[in-house]
């Protein structure tokens, strides 16, 4: 029986586990959809729901708690300004887990965890444009030197 075992350990030390959950929370808030293993997604889901619920109440103490838990002011601001407004009429269940098969290397069960009614454009936050890469200043200097 599993009496007095309140959480999954994920085969990590407590510091490693806390850092892992915090980093996954920040990534989920930033991109609104991440792919991870199924046990990690199951641990992350209640944490993400608690963060959104915390951001829905507008006071200074909750903002300080958000910044303390996420260790990132950009993520805390996004929770406060964007996500809390999106889910103000929803009472819970802000995230969903979709099973995504098995990983090739070790056959670990994979899952996609995402926000319900997510912004599809948030997935492309860090993608660089191809136009910026092809128009490099070095090629312009060579053309001016030959002319």
N, C-alpha and C positions, 0 to 999 in steps of 0.2 A: 504494500500500500504506500501511497505517496503523501502521507500526512506531513504537514509542515514544509512542503517543498513548493514554494509559491511562484517560481519562475523557471524558465529554461536557462541553463548555464551555457549552452552552445559550445562546450569544450574550451572555454576561455576563462582567464582570470577576471575578477570583478572590474579591474581598471580597463582591461582590454574590451570587455563586454560593454561597459558604459561608453567608451570612446566609439566603439562600433555603432551602437544605437544612435549616438549623437550625430555621427557623420552620415548615417543613413537617413536620419530625420532631416538634416540640412539638405541632402541631395533630393529627397522626396519633395521638400518644400520648393526647392529651386526649379526642378525639372517636372514636378507633378506626376512623374511616373518613373519607376526604376525597376530593373530586373535583378533578382537576387534568389537565394535558395529559399525553399518553402519554410523551413523552420525560422529563418531570420525574418521573413515576411510576417509570420504569425506572431513573433515577438514585437515587431515594429508597429503593427496595426493599432493596438490599444494605446501605445505611446503617442502616435500621430493624432489619434482621436482626442486624447487628453490635451495635446498642444492646441488644437483648433478650438476646443471648448474653452480653454484658458484665454485664447485671444478674442473670444466673442464678447467678454465683459470688458468694458472700457474704463480702466482705472490704472493708476501708476503702479500699484503693487503687482498686477498681472503682467504689465510690460516688463518690469524688473525680473519677474520670475521667468518669463519667456526668454529674455536675454541670458539669464543665468543657466537655463536648461539647454539652450541652443548654442551658446557661446558665439553668436553671430548676429550682429544688429540688422544686416540686410534680410536675413531669414525671419527675424522677429518682426521687422516692419512689414514684410510681405504677408505674414500671418495676420497681423493686426489690420492692415489696410485692404488687402485683396481677399484673402481666404475667409476671414471672418464675415465680410460683407456678402460673399458668395453663399455662405452656409448659414445666414442669420435666421432663416425660417426652418432649417433642418435641425432636428433634436439629437441626432447622433448618426453614426454610420457614415463618416466622411470619406472613408477609404474602402477599397475593395481589393481582394486578392484573386488573381486569375492564374490557374496552373498553366505552366508553359513547357511541359515535357521534362526531359532529363538532360543534364549536361554531358557533353561528349566524353570528357576526360575521366571522370569518376562516377558517372551515372547518378549524380545528385539530383534530387527533384528540384526543378526551378519554378519560379513564380514571378509574376508581374504584380507589383503593388502600385496602385494609382488612386488619385482622388476621384471621387464621383463628380461628374460634370466638370472635368478638368479642362484646362486651356491647352489646346493641341500645340500652339506656338511656343509654349514654355519649354518644350523638349529641345528646341533649337537655340537656346540661349547662348551657348558657347561656340556654335558652328561659325567658322570663318567663311566669308564669301569668296568665291573663286575669282571674281573680278579684281579684288584687292591683291590677290597673289599674282595674277598674270600681268598686271600693270605695275611692274617694278620700275623704280627710277633708274636703274643701271641700263636697261635697254633703251631708255630715252636719251641718256648721255651718249651712247654709241651712235645713235642716229644723228645727233647734232654734230658730233665730231667728224663724221663722214661727209656731211653736207657742206 
